[in-house]
Amino acid sequence: MDITERLIGFFKEGPGKGVKVTAITPLLEWGLLDSLKVIELAEFLKKHANFQLQPKDLRKANLKDIRTIVRLVGSRRRAGA
């Protein structure tokens, strides 16, 4: 299972139950990502993607949907950070 599929599963839990979550679902607009869920997302990414979410990453532009989060992880990996 790739990180996109894992993140879709992650967001289907909790407030996303019953919502058709895709890679382009607007997480903030639909209330699927709030301050508590950001903390859970950081732990999830650390565990499942070996990725440490940094304070500078916590911007709406980086967290608007799953596709954007996956791009953030990928770009950081390519940069070697």
mmCIF file of the N, C-alpha and C atoms, coordinates in Angstrom:
data_MODEL
# 
_entry.id   MODEL 
# 
loop_
_atom_site.group_PDB 
_atom_site.id 
_atom_site.type_symbol 
_atom_site.label_atom_id 
_atom_site.label_alt_id 
_atom_site.label_comp_id 
_atom_site.label_asym_id 
_atom_site.label_entity_id 
_atom_site.label_seq_id 
_atom_site.pdbx_PDB_ins_code 
_atom_site.Cartn_x 
_atom_site.Cartn_y 
_atom_site.Cartn_z 
_atom_site.occupancy 
_atom_site.B_iso_or_equiv 
_atom_site.pdbx_formal_charge 
_atom_site.auth_seq_id 
_atom_site.auth_comp_id 
_atom_site.auth_asym_id 
_atom_site.auth_atom_id 
_atom_site.pdbx_PDB_model_num 
ATOM 1   N N  . MET A 1 1  ? 0.856   -1.183 0.000  1.00 0.00 ? 1  MET A N  1 
ATOM 2   C CA . MET A 1 1  ? 0.000   0.000  0.000  1.00 0.00 ? 1  MET A CA 1 
ATOM 3   C C  . MET A 1 1  ? 0.900   1.244  0.000  1.00 0.00 ? 1  MET A C  1 
ATOM 4   N N  . ASP A 1 2  ? 0.630   2.164  -0.927 1.00 0.00 ? 2  ASP A N  1 
ATOM 5   C CA . ASP A 1 2  ? 1.459   3.366  -0.987 1.00 0.00 ? 2  ASP A CA 1 
ATOM 6   C C  . ASP A 1 2  ? 0.957   4.418  0.000  1.00 0.00 ? 2  ASP A C  1 
ATOM 7   N N  . ILE A 1 3  ? 1.723   5.493  0.121  1.00 0.00 ? 3  ILE A N  1 
ATOM 8   C CA . ILE A 1 3  ? 1.407   6.503  1.129  1.00 0.00 ? 3  ILE A CA 1 
ATOM 9   C C  . ILE A 1 3  ? 0.074   7.202  0.837  1.00 0.00 ? 3  ILE A C  1 
ATOM 10  N N  . THR A 1 4  ? -0.260  7.369  -0.425 1.00 0.00 ? 4  THR A N  1 
ATOM 11  C CA . THR A 1 4  ? -1.552  7.995  -0.752 1.00 0.00 ? 4  THR A CA 1 
ATOM 12  C C  . THR A 1 4  ? -2.703  7.145  -0.217 1.00 0.00 ? 4  THR A C  1 
ATOM 13  N N  . GLU A 1 5  ? -2.659  5.853  -0.462 1.00 0.00 ? 5  GLU A N  1 
ATOM 14  C CA . GLU A 1 5  ? -3.710  4.959  0.024  1.00 0.00 ? 5  GLU A CA 1 
ATOM 15  C C  . GLU A 1 5  ? -3.758  4.939  1.544  1.00 0.00 ? 5  GLU A C  1 
ATOM 16  N N  . ARG A 1 6  ? -2.589  4.950  2.167  1.00 0.00 ? 6  ARG A N  1 
ATOM 17  C CA . ARG A 1 6  ? -2.546  4.967  3.634  1.00 0.00 ? 6  ARG A CA 1 
ATOM 18  C C  . ARG A 1 6  ? -3.168  6.246  4.190  1.00 0.00 ? 6  ARG A C  1 
ATOM 19  N N  . LEU A 1 7  ? -2.869  7.375  3.548  1.00 0.00 ? 7  LEU A N  1 
ATOM 20  C CA . LEU A 1 7  ? -3.436  8.643  4.004  1.00 0.00 ? 7  LEU A CA 1 
ATOM 21  C C  . LEU A 1 7  ? -4.943  8.697  3.786  1.00 0.00 ? 7  LEU A C  1 
ATOM 22  N N  . ILE A 1 8  ? -5.425  8.139  2.697  1.00 0.00 ? 8  ILE A N  1 
ATOM 23  C CA . ILE A 1 8  ? -6.875  8.081  2.484  1.00 0.00 ? 8  ILE A CA 1 
ATOM 24  C C  . ILE A 1 8  ? -7.518  7.301  3.628  1.00 0.00 ? 8  ILE A C  1 
ATOM 25  N N  . GLY A 1 9  ? -6.936  6.170  3.988  1.00 0.00 ? 9  GLY A N  1 
ATOM 26  C CA . GLY A 1 9  ? -7.445  5.391  5.118  1.00 0.00 ? 9  GLY A CA 1 
ATOM 27  C C  . GLY A 1 9  ? -7.398  6.167  6.417  1.00 0.00 ? 9  GLY A C  1 
ATOM 28  N N  . PHE A 1 10 ? -6.323  6.891  6.636  1.00 0.00 ? 10 PHE A N  1 
ATOM 29  C CA . PHE A 1 10 ? -6.161  7.706  7.841  1.00 0.00 ? 10 PHE A CA 1 
ATOM 30  C C  . PHE A 1 10 ? -7.280  8.747  7.949  1.00 0.00 ? 10 PHE A C  1 
ATOM 31  N N  . PHE A 1 11 ? -7.578  9.429  6.847  1.00 0.00 ? 11 PHE A N  1 
ATOM 32  C CA . PHE A 1 11 ? -8.597  10.479 6.889  1.00 0.00 ? 11 PHE A CA 1 
ATOM 33  C C  . PHE A 1 11 ? -10.016 9.942  6.867  1.00 0.00 ? 11 PHE A C  1 
ATOM 34  N N  . LYS A 1 12 ? -10.201 8.678  6.504  1.00 0.00 ? 12 LYS A N  1 
ATOM 35  C CA . LYS A 1 12 ? -11.541 8.085  6.556  1.00 0.00 ? 12 LYS A CA 1 
ATOM 36  C C  . LYS A 1 12 ? -11.945 7.768  7.989  1.00 0.00 ? 12 LYS A C  1 
ATOM 37  N N  . GLU A 1 13 ? -10.964 7.724  8.885  1.00 0.00 ? 13 GLU A N  1 
ATOM 38  C CA . GLU A 1 13 ? -11.260 7.494  10.301 1.00 0.00 ? 13 GLU A CA 1 
ATOM 39  C C  . GLU A 1 13 ? -11.696 8.814  10.935 1.00 0.00 ? 13 GLU A C  1 
ATOM 40  N N  . GLY A 1 14 ? -12.402 8.743  12.032 1.00 0.00 ? 14 GLY A N  1 
ATOM 41  C CA . GLY A 1 14 ? -12.812 9.946  12.750 1.00 0.00 ? 14 GLY A CA 1 
ATOM 42  C C  . GLY A 1 14 ? -13.815 10.763 11.955 1.00 0.00 ? 14 GLY A C  1 
ATOM 43  N N  . PRO A 1 15 ? -13.536 12.063 11.766 1.00 0.00 ? 15 PRO A N  1 
ATOM 44  C CA . PRO A 1 15 ? -14.508 12.923 11.105 1.00 0.00 ? 15 PRO A CA 1 
ATOM 45  C C  . PRO A 1 15 ? -14.758 12.551 9.644  1.00 0.00 ? 15 PRO A C  1 
ATOM 46  N N  . GLY A 1 16 ? -13.885 11.742 9.051  1.00 0.00 ? 16 GLY A N  1 
ATOM 47  C CA . GLY A 1 16 ? -14.048 11.348 7.656  1.00 0.00 ? 16 GLY A CA 1 
ATOM 48  C C  . GLY A 1 16 ? -14.923 10.129 7.442  1.00 0.00 ? 16 GLY A C  1 
ATOM 49  N N  . LYS A 1 17 ? -15.432 9.539  8.519  1.00 0.00 ? 17 LYS A N  1 
ATOM 50  C CA . LYS A 1 17 ? -16.302 8.372  8.366  1.00 0.00 ? 17 LYS A CA 1 
ATOM 51  C C  . LYS A 1 17 ? -17.521 8.743  7.545  1.00 0.00 ? 17 LYS A C  1 
ATOM 52  N N  . GLY A 1 18 ? -17.780 7.925  6.536  1.00 0.00 ? 18 GLY A N  1 
ATOM 53  C CA . GLY A 1 18 ? -18.929 8.156  5.687  1.00 0.00 ? 18 GLY A CA 1 
ATOM 54  C C  . GLY A 1 18 ? -18.686 9.146  4.566  1.00 0.00 ? 18 GLY A C  1 
ATOM 55  N N  . VAL A 1 19 ? -17.492 9.734  4.528  1.00 0.00 ? 19 VAL A N  1 
ATOM 56  C CA . VAL A 1 19 ? -17.147 10.697 3.488  1.00 0.00 ? 19 VAL A CA 1 
ATOM 57  C C  . VAL A 1 19 ? -16.289 9.999  2.446  1.00 0.00 ? 19 VAL A C  1 
ATOM 58  N N  . LYS A 1 20 ? -16.547 10.258 1.170  1.00 0.00 ? 20 LYS A N  1 
ATOM 59  C CA . LYS A 1 20 ? -15.711 9.690  0.113  1.00 0.00 ? 20 LYS A CA 1 
ATOM 60  C C  . LYS A 1 20 ? -14.433 10.511 0.052  1.00 0.00 ? 20 LYS A C  1 
ATOM 61  N N  . VAL A 1 21 ? -13.379 9.992  0.668  1.00 0.00 ? 21 VAL A N  1 
ATOM 62  C CA . VAL A 1 21 ? -12.092 10.675 0.709  1.00 0.00 ? 21 VAL A CA 1 
ATOM 63  C C  . VAL A 1 21 ? -11.249 10.205 -0.468 1.00 0.00 ? 21 VAL A C  1 
ATOM 64  N N  . THR A 1 22 ? -10.714 11.162 -1.219 1.00 0.00 ? 22 THR A N  1 
ATOM 65  C CA . THR A 1 22 ? -9.810  10.880 -2.327 1.00 0.00 ? 22 THR A CA 1 
ATOM 66  C C  . THR A 1 22 ? -8.545  11.705 -2.144 1.00 0.00 ? 22 THR A C  1 
ATOM 67  N N  . ALA A 1 23 ? -7.626  11.575 -3.069 1.00 0.00 ? 23 ALA A N  1 
ATOM 68  C CA . ALA A 1 23 ? -6.371  12.330 -2.997 1.00 0.00 ? 23 ALA A CA 1 
ATOM 69  C C  . ALA A 1 23 ? -6.592  13.835 -3.134 1.00 0.00 ? 23 ALA A C  1 
ATOM 70  N N  . ILE A 1 24 ? -7.740  14.234 -3.685 1.00 0.00 ? 24 ILE A N  1 
ATOM 71  C CA . ILE A 1 24 ? -7.988  15.672 -3.885 1.00 0.00 ? 24 ILE A CA 1 
ATOM 72  C C  . ILE A 1 24 ? -9.124  16.221 -3.016 1.00 0.00 ? 24 ILE A C  1 
ATOM 73  N N  . THR A 1 25 ? -9.566  15.448 -2.055 1.00 0.00 ? 25 THR A N  1 
ATOM 74  C CA . THR A 1 25 ? -10.588 15.933 -1.126 1.00 0.00 ? 25 THR A CA 1 
ATOM 75  C C  . THR A 1 25 ? -10.024 17.122 -0.351 1.00 0.00 ? 25 THR A C  1 
ATOM 76  N N  . PRO A 1 26 ? -10.730 18.245 -0.293 1.00 0.00 ? 26 PRO A N  1 
ATOM 77  C CA . PRO A 1 26 ? -10.243 19.418 0.438  1.00 0.00 ? 26 PRO A CA 1 
ATOM 78  C C  . PRO A 1 26 ? -10.335 19.197 1.954  1.00 0.00 ? 26 PRO A C  1 
ATOM 79  N N  . LEU A 1 27 ? -9.239  18.800 2.546  1.00 0.00 ? 27 LEU A N  1 
ATOM 80  C CA . LEU A 1 27 ? -9.216  18.376 3.950  1.00 0.00 ? 27 LEU A CA 1 
ATOM 81  C C  . LEU A 1 27 ? -9.615  19.483 4.924  1.00 0.00 ? 27 LEU A C  1 
ATOM 82  N N  . LEU A 1 28 ? -9.091  20.665 4.720  1.00 0.00 ? 28 LEU A N  1 
ATOM 83  C CA . LEU A 1 28 ? -9.399  21.770 5.629  1.00 0.00 ? 28 LEU A CA 1 
ATOM 84  C C  . LEU A 1 28 ? -10.825 22.270 5.427  1.00 0.00 ? 28 LEU A C  1 
ATOM 85  N N  . GLU A 1 29 ? -11.215 22.446 4.187  1.00 0.00 ? 29 GLU A N  1 
ATOM 86  C CA . GLU A 1 29 ? -12.557 22.961 3.884  1.00 0.00 ? 29 GLU A CA 1 
ATOM 87  C C  . GLU A 1 29 ? -13.654 22.035 4.383  1.00 0.00 ? 29 GLU A C  1 
ATOM 88  N N  . TRP A 1 30 ? -13.420 20.726 4.313  1.00 0.00 ? 30 TRP A N  1 
ATOM 89  C CA . TRP A 1 30 ? -14.436 19.763 4.715  1.00 0.00 ? 30 TRP A CA 1 
ATOM 90  C C  . TRP A 1 30 ? -14.344 19.397 6.199  1.00 0.00 ? 30 TRP A C  1 
ATOM 91  N N  . GLY A 1 31 ? -13.422 20.013 6.932  1.00 0.00 ? 31 GLY A N  1 
ATOM 92  C CA . GLY A 1 31 ? -13.295 19.755 8.361  1.00 0.00 ? 31 GLY A CA 1 
ATOM 93  C C  . GLY A 1 31 ? -12.644 18.424 8.703  1.00 0.00 ? 31 GLY A C  1 
ATOM 94  N N  . LEU A 1 32 ? -11.931 17.848 7.765  1.00 0.00 ? 32 LEU A N  1 
ATOM 95  C CA . LEU A 1 32 ? -11.266 16.569 8.020  1.00 0.00 ? 32 LEU A CA 1 
ATOM 96  C C  . LEU A 1 32 ? -9.894  16.745 8.656  1.00 0.00 ? 32 LEU A C  1 
ATOM 97  N N  . LEU A 1 33 ? -9.394  17.963 8.656  1.00 0.00 ? 33 LEU A N  1 
ATOM 98  C CA . LEU A 1 33 ? -8.085  18.250 9.241  1.00 0.00 ? 33 LEU A CA 1 
ATOM 99  C C  . LEU A 1 33 ? -8.214  19.479 10.128 1.00 0.00 ? 33 LEU A C  1 
ATOM 100 N N  . ASP A 1 34 ? -8.115  19.245 11.438 1.00 0.00 ? 34 ASP A N  1 
ATOM 101 C CA . ASP A 1 34 ? -8.133  20.332 12.408 1.00 0.00 ? 34 ASP A CA 1 
ATOM 102 C C  . ASP A 1 34 ? -6.843  20.252 13.219 1.00 0.00 ? 34 ASP A C  1 
ATOM 103 N N  . SER A 1 35 ? -6.711  21.051 14.237 1.00 0.00 ? 35 SER A N  1 
ATOM 104 C CA . SER A 1 35 ? -5.455  21.099 14.992 1.00 0.00 ? 35 SER A CA 1 
ATOM 105 C C  . SER A 1 35 ? -5.106  19.757 15.631 1.00 0.00 ? 35 SER A C  1 
ATOM 106 N N  . LEU A 1 36 ? -6.081  19.058 16.161 1.00 0.00 ? 36 LEU A N  1 
ATOM 107 C CA . LEU A 1 36 ? -5.815  17.749 16.754 1.00 0.00 ? 36 LEU A CA 1 
ATOM 108 C C  . LEU A 1 36 ? -5.415  16.735 15.687 1.00 0.00 ? 36 LEU A C  1 
ATOM 109 N N  . LYS A 1 37 ? -6.108  16.762 14.566 1.00 0.00 ? 37 LYS A N  1 
ATOM 110 C CA . LYS A 1 37 ? -5.816  15.813 13.489 1.00 0.00 ? 37 LYS A CA 1 
ATOM 111 C C  . LYS A 1 37 ? -4.435  16.085 12.880 1.00 0.00 ? 37 LYS A C  1 
ATOM 112 N N  . VAL A 1 38 ? -3.955  17.334 12.922 1.00 0.00 ? 38 VAL A N  1 
ATOM 113 C CA . VAL A 1 38 ? -2.606  17.645 12.434 1.00 0.00 ? 38 VAL A CA 1 
ATOM 114 C C  . VAL A 1 38 ? -1.567  16.927 13.287 1.00 0.00 ? 38 VAL A C  1 
ATOM 115 N N  . ILE A 1 39 ? -1.786  16.880 14.583 1.00 0.00 ? 39 ILE A N  1 
ATOM 116 C CA . ILE A 1 39 ? -0.869  16.165 15.477 1.00 0.00 ? 39 ILE A CA 1 
ATOM 117 C C  . ILE A 1 39 ? -0.897  14.675 15.148 1.00 0.00 ? 39 ILE A C  1 
ATOM 118 N N  . GLU A 1 40 ? -2.083  14.135 14.944 1.00 0.00 ? 40 GLU A N  1 
ATOM 119 C CA . GLU A 1 40 ? -2.203  12.728 14.572 1.00 0.00 ? 40 GLU A CA 1 
ATOM 120 C C  . GLU A 1 40 ? -1.564  12.465 13.208 1.00 0.00 ? 40 GLU A C  1 
ATOM 121 N N  . LEU A 1 41 ? -1.722  13.405 12.282 1.00 0.00 ? 41 LEU A N  1 
ATOM 122 C CA . LEU A 1 41 ? -1.102  13.281 10.964 1.00 0.00 ? 41 LEU A CA 1 
ATOM 123 C C  . LEU A 1 41 ? 0.416   13.253 11.080 1.00 0.00 ? 41 LEU A C  1 
ATOM 124 N N  . ALA A 1 42 ? 0.971   14.112 11.917 1.00 0.00 ? 42 ALA A N  1 
ATOM 125 C CA . ALA A 1 42 ? 2.427   14.136 12.110 1.00 0.00 ? 42 ALA A CA 1 
ATOM 126 C C  . ALA A 1 42 ? 2.923   12.779 12.616 1.00 0.00 ? 42 ALA A C  1 
ATOM 127 N N  . GLU A 1 43 ? 2.232   12.200 13.568 1.00 0.00 ? 43 GLU A N  1 
ATOM 128 C CA . GLU A 1 43 ? 2.606   10.877 14.089 1.00 0.00 ? 43 GLU A CA 1 
ATOM 129 C C  . GLU A 1 43 ? 2.438   9.803  13.017 1.00 0.00 ? 43 GLU A C  1 
ATOM 130 N N  . PHE A 1 44 ? 1.378   9.885  12.253 1.00 0.00 ? 44 PHE A N  1 
ATOM 131 C CA . PHE A 1 44 ? 1.114   8.925  11.191 1.00 0.00 ? 44 PHE A CA 1 
ATOM 132 C C  . PHE A 1 44 ? 2.231   8.967  10.144 1.00 0.00 ? 44 PHE A C  1 
ATOM 133 N N  . LEU A 1 45 ? 2.595   10.171 9.713  1.00 0.00 ? 45 LEU A N  1 
ATOM 134 C CA . LEU A 1 45 ? 3.657   10.305 8.706  1.00 0.00 ? 45 LEU A CA 1 
ATOM 135 C C  . LEU A 1 45 ? 5.002   9.818  9.236  1.00 0.00 ? 45 LEU A C  1 
ATOM 136 N N  . LYS A 1 46 ? 5.253   10.063 10.498 1.00 0.00 ? 46 LYS A N  1 
ATOM 137 C CA . LYS A 1 46 ? 6.503   9.595  11.109 1.00 0.00 ? 46 LYS A CA 1 
ATOM 138 C C  . LYS A 1 46 ? 6.555   8.070  11.115 1.00 0.00 ? 46 LYS A C  1 
ATOM 139 N N  . LYS A 1 47 ? 5.453   7.454  11.453 1.00 0.00 ? 47 LYS A N  1 
ATOM 140 C CA . LYS A 1 47 ? 5.399   5.999  11.561 1.00 0.00 ? 47 LYS A CA 1 
ATOM 141 C C  . LYS A 1 47 ? 5.331   5.308  10.200 1.00 0.00 ? 47 LYS A C  1 
ATOM 142 N N  . HIS A 1 48 ? 4.496   5.806  9.299  1.00 0.00 ? 48 HIS A N  1 
ATOM 143 C CA . HIS A 1 48 ? 4.223   5.096  8.051  1.00 0.00 ? 48 HIS A CA 1 
ATOM 144 C C  . HIS A 1 48 ? 5.028   5.583  6.848  1.00 0.00 ? 48 HIS A C  1 
ATOM 145 N N  . ALA A 1 49 ? 5.600   6.775  6.948  1.00 0.00 ? 49 ALA A N  1 
ATOM 146 C CA . ALA A 1 49 ? 6.356   7.311  5.812  1.00 0.00 ? 49 ALA A CA 1 
ATOM 147 C C  . ALA A 1 49 ? 7.770   7.718  6.214  1.00 0.00 ? 49 ALA A C  1 
ATOM 148 N N  . ASN A 1 50 ? 8.114   7.497  7.481  1.00 0.00 ? 50 ASN A N  1 
ATOM 149 C CA . ASN A 1 50 ? 9.430   7.897  7.976  1.00 0.00 ? 50 ASN A CA 1 
ATOM 150 C C  . ASN A 1 50 ? 9.697   9.366  7.633  1.00 0.00 ? 50 ASN A C  1 
ATOM 151 N N  . PHE A 1 51 ? 8.693   10.197 7.893  1.00 0.00 ? 51 PHE A N  1 
ATOM 152 C CA . PHE A 1 51 ? 8.741   11.609 7.537  1.00 0.00 ? 51 PHE A CA 1 
ATOM 153 C C  . PHE A 1 51 ? 8.391   12.447 8.754  1.00 0.00 ? 51 PHE A C  1 
ATOM 154 N N  . GLN A 1 52 ? 9.229   13.418 9.053  1.00 0.00 ? 52 GLN A N  1 
ATOM 155 C CA . GLN A 1 52 ? 9.002   14.301 10.198 1.00 0.00 ? 52 GLN A CA 1 
ATOM 156 C C  . GLN A 1 52 ? 8.392   15.609 9.712  1.00 0.00 ? 52 GLN A C  1 
ATOM 157 N N  . LEU A 1 53 ? 7.135   15.832 10.048 1.00 0.00 ? 53 LEU A N  1 
ATOM 158 C CA . LEU A 1 53 ? 6.460   17.084 9.708  1.00 0.00 ? 53 LEU A CA 1 
ATOM 159 C C  . LEU A 1 53 ? 7.089   18.195 10.549 1.00 0.00 ? 53 LEU A C  1 
ATOM 160 N N  . GLN A 1 54 ? 7.543   19.257 9.901  1.00 0.00 ? 54 GLN A N  1 
ATOM 161 C CA . GLN A 1 54 ? 8.211   20.375 10.574 1.00 0.00 ? 54 GLN A CA 1 
ATOM 162 C C  . GLN A 1 54 ? 7.234   21.528 10.792 1.00 0.00 ? 54 GLN A C  1 
ATOM 163 N N  . PRO A 1 55 ? 7.511   22.384 11.781 1.00 0.00 ? 55 PRO A N  1 
ATOM 164 C CA . PRO A 1 55 ? 6.630   23.545 11.990 1.00 0.00 ? 55 PRO A CA 1 
ATOM 165 C C  . PRO A 1 55 ? 6.445   24.391 10.719 1.00 0.00 ? 55 PRO A C  1 
ATOM 166 N N  . LYS A 1 56 ? 7.489   24.527 9.913  1.00 0.00 ? 56 LYS A N  1 
ATOM 167 C CA . LYS A 1 56 ? 7.379   25.319 8.680  1.00 0.00 ? 56 LYS A CA 1 
ATOM 168 C C  . LYS A 1 56 ? 6.428   24.675 7.665  1.00 0.00 ? 56 LYS A C  1 
ATOM 169 N N  . ASP A 1 57 ? 6.141   23.379 7.832  1.00 0.00 ? 57 ASP A N  1 
ATOM 170 C CA . ASP A 1 57 ? 5.230   22.665 6.941  1.00 0.00 ? 57 ASP A CA 1 
ATOM 171 C C  . ASP A 1 57 ? 3.767   22.937 7.259  1.00 0.00 ? 57 ASP A C  1 
ATOM 172 N N  . LEU A 1 58 ? 3.493   23.474 8.423  1.00 0.00 ? 58 LEU A N  1 
ATOM 173 C CA . LEU A 1 58 ? 2.116   23.629 8.897  1.00 0.00 ? 58 LEU A CA 1 
ATOM 174 C C  . LEU A 1 58 ? 1.461   24.881 8.319  1.00 0.00 ? 58 LEU A C  1 
ATOM 175 N N  . ARG A 1 59 ? 1.300   24.855 7.010  1.00 0.00 ? 59 ARG A N  1 
ATOM 176 C CA . ARG A 1 59 ? 0.638   25.932 6.276  1.00 0.00 ? 59 ARG A CA 1 
ATOM 177 C C  . ARG A 1 59 ? -0.506  25.333 5.479  1.00 0.00 ? 59 ARG A C  1 
ATOM 178 N N  . LYS A 1 60 ? -1.547  26.101 5.296  1.00 0.00 ? 60 LYS A N  1 
ATOM 179 C CA . LYS A 1 60 ? -2.704  25.611 4.534  1.00 0.00 ? 60 LYS A CA 1 
ATOM 180 C C  . LYS A 1 60 ? -2.297  25.078 3.171  1.00 0.00 ? 60 LYS A C  1 
ATOM 181 N N  . ALA A 1 61 ? -1.365  25.758 2.530  1.00 0.00 ? 61 ALA A N  1 
ATOM 182 C CA . ALA A 1 61 ? -0.939  25.351 1.184  1.00 0.00 ? 61 ALA A CA 1 
ATOM 183 C C  . ALA A 1 61 ? -0.340  23.950 1.166  1.00 0.00 ? 61 ALA A C  1 
ATOM 184 N N  . ASN A 1 62 ? 0.279   23.529 2.265  1.00 0.00 ? 62 ASN A N  1 
ATOM 185 C CA . ASN A 1 62 ? 0.904   22.204 2.344  1.00 0.00 ? 62 ASN A CA 1 
ATOM 186 C C  . ASN A 1 62 ? -0.060  21.115 2.779  1.00 0.00 ? 62 ASN A C  1 
ATOM 187 N N  . LEU A 1 63 ? -1.196  21.497 3.345  1.00 0.00 ? 63 LEU A N  1 
ATOM 188 C CA . LEU A 1 63 ? -2.100  20.522 3.954  1.00 0.00 ? 63 LEU A CA 1 
ATOM 189 C C  . LEU A 1 63 ? -3.494  20.541 3.332  1.00 0.00 ? 63 LEU A C  1 
ATOM 190 N N  . LYS A 1 64 ? -3.630  21.121 2.149  1.00 0.00 ? 64 LYS A N  1 
ATOM 191 C CA . LYS A 1 64 ? -4.966  21.295 1.585  1.00 0.00 ? 64 LYS A CA 1 
ATOM 192 C C  . LYS A 1 64 ? -5.623  19.996 1.161  1.00 0.00 ? 64 LYS A C  1 
ATOM 193 N N  . ASP A 1 65 ? -4.832  19.015 0.718  1.00 0.00 ? 65 ASP A N  1 
ATOM 194 C CA . ASP A 1 65 ? -5.375  17.711 0.342  1.00 0.00 ? 65 ASP A CA 1 
ATOM 195 C C  . ASP A 1 65 ? -4.274  16.653 0.421  1.00 0.00 ? 65 ASP A C  1 
ATOM 196 N N  . ILE A 1 66 ? -4.649  15.417 0.259  1.00 0.00 ? 66 ILE A N  1 
ATOM 197 C CA . ILE A 1 66 ? -3.691  14.310 0.390  1.00 0.00 ? 66 ILE A CA 1 
ATOM 198 C C  . ILE A 1 66 ? -2.617  14.408 -0.692 1.00 0.00 ? 66 ILE A C  1 
ATOM 199 N N  . ARG A 1 67 ? -2.999  14.750 -1.893 1.00 0.00 ? 67 ARG A N  1 
ATOM 200 C CA . ARG A 1 67 ? -2.029  14.866 -2.987 1.00 0.00 ? 67 ARG A CA 1 
ATOM 201 C C  . ARG A 1 67 ? -0.931  15.871 -2.624 1.00 0.00 ? 67 ARG A C  1 
ATOM 202 N N  . THR A 1 68 ? -1.304  16.986 -2.019 1.00 0.00 ? 68 THR A N  1 
ATOM 203 C CA . THR A 1 68 ? -0.343  18.010 -1.617 1.00 0.00 ? 68 THR A CA 1 
ATOM 204 C C  . THR A 1 68 ? 0.571   17.503 -0.508 1.00 0.00 ? 68 THR A C  1 
ATOM 205 N N  . ILE A 1 69 ? 0.028   16.753 0.436  1.00 0.00 ? 69 ILE A N  1 
ATOM 206 C CA . ILE A 1 69 ? 0.837   16.187 1.517  1.00 0.00 ? 69 ILE A CA 1 
ATOM 207 C C  . ILE A 1 69 ? 1.844   15.194 0.952  1.00 0.00 ? 69 ILE A C  1 
ATOM 208 N N  . VAL A 1 70 ? 1.397   14.359 0.013  1.00 0.00 ? 70 VAL A N  1 
ATOM 209 C CA . VAL A 1 70 ? 2.295   13.379 -0.610 1.00 0.00 ? 70 VAL A CA 1 
ATOM 210 C C  . VAL A 1 70 ? 3.417   14.101 -1.372 1.00 0.00 ? 70 VAL A C  1 
ATOM 211 N N  . ARG A 1 71 ? 3.085   15.187 -2.045 1.00 0.00 ? 71 ARG A N  1 
ATOM 212 C CA . ARG A 1 71 ? 4.110   15.981 -2.745 1.00 0.00 ? 71 ARG A CA 1 
ATOM 213 C C  . ARG A 1 71 ? 5.119   16.560 -1.773 1.00 0.00 ? 71 ARG A C  1 
ATOM 214 N N  . LEU A 1 72 ? 4.653   17.031 -0.617 1.00 0.00 ? 72 LEU A N  1 
ATOM 215 C CA . LEU A 1 72 ? 5.542   17.568 0.404  1.00 0.00 ? 72 LEU A CA 1 
ATOM 216 C C  . LEU A 1 72 ? 6.533   16.503 0.864  1.00 0.00 ? 72 LEU A C  1 
ATOM 217 N N  . VAL A 1 73 ? 6.009   15.328 1.152  1.00 0.00 ? 73 VAL A N  1 
ATOM 218 C CA . VAL A 1 73 ? 6.875   14.221 1.589  1.00 0.00 ? 73 VAL A CA 1 
ATOM 219 C C  . VAL A 1 73 ? 7.878   13.893 0.488  1.00 0.00 ? 73 VAL A C  1 
ATOM 220 N N  . GLY A 1 74 ? 7.408   13.766 -0.754 1.00 0.00 ? 74 GLY A N  1 
ATOM 221 C CA . GLY A 1 74 ? 8.282   13.440 -1.864 1.00 0.00 ? 74 GLY A CA 1 
ATOM 222 C C  . GLY A 1 74 ? 9.343   14.485 -2.125 1.00 0.00 ? 74 GLY A C  1 
ATOM 223 N N  . SER A 1 75 ? 8.972   15.749 -2.069 1.00 0.00 ? 75 SER A N  1 
ATOM 224 C CA . SER A 1 75 ? 9.945   16.812 -2.341 1.00 0.00 ? 75 SER A CA 1 
ATOM 225 C C  . SER A 1 75 ? 11.018  16.860 -1.263 1.00 0.00 ? 75 SER A C  1 
ATOM 226 N N  . ARG A 1 76 ? 10.647  16.630 -0.039 1.00 0.00 ? 76 ARG A N  1 
ATOM 227 C CA . ARG A 1 76 ? 11.634  16.637 1.041  1.00 0.00 ? 76 ARG A CA 1 
ATOM 228 C C  . ARG A 1 76 ? 12.584  15.463 0.895  1.00 0.00 ? 76 ARG A C  1 
ATOM 229 N N  . ARG A 1 77 ? 12.053  14.331 0.501  1.00 0.00 ? 77 ARG A N  1 
ATOM 230 C CA . ARG A 1 77 ? 12.911  13.152 0.298  1.00 0.00 ? 77 ARG A CA 1 
ATOM 231 C C  . ARG A 1 77 ? 13.887  13.387 -0.842 1.00 0.00 ? 77 ARG A C  1 
ATOM 232 N N  . ARG A 1 78 ? 13.401  13.978 -1.937 1.00 0.00 ? 78 ARG A N  1 
ATOM 233 C CA . ARG A 1 78 ? 14.281  14.252 -3.082 1.00 0.00 ? 78 ARG A CA 1 
ATOM 234 C C  . ARG A 1 78 ? 15.360  15.254 -2.710 1.00 0.00 ? 78 ARG A C  1 
ATOM 235 N N  . ALA A 1 79 ? 15.022  16.187 -1.822 1.00 0.00 ? 79 ALA A N  1 
ATOM 236 C CA . ALA A 1 79 ? 15.987  17.202 -1.395 1.00 0.00 ? 79 ALA A CA 1 
ATOM 237 C C  . ALA A 1 79 ? 16.970  16.646 -0.371 1.00 0.00 ? 79 ALA A C  1 
ATOM 238 N N  . GLY A 1 80 ? 16.653  15.460 0.149  1.00 0.00 ? 80 GLY A N  1 
ATOM 239 C CA . GLY A 1 80 ? 17.541  14.838 1.125  1.00 0.00 ? 80 GLY A CA 1 
ATOM 240 C C  . GLY A 1 80 ? 17.426  15.407 2.521  1.00 0.00 ? 80 GLY A C  1 
ATOM 241 N N  . ALA A 1 81 ? 16.345  16.126 2.790  1.00 0.00 ? 81 ALA A N  1 
ATOM 242 C CA . ALA A 1 81 ? 16.152  16.738 4.118  1.00 0.00 ? 81 ALA A CA 1 
ATOM 243 C C  . ALA A 1 81 ? 15.366  15.821 5.021  1.00 0.00 ? 81 ALA A C  1 
# 
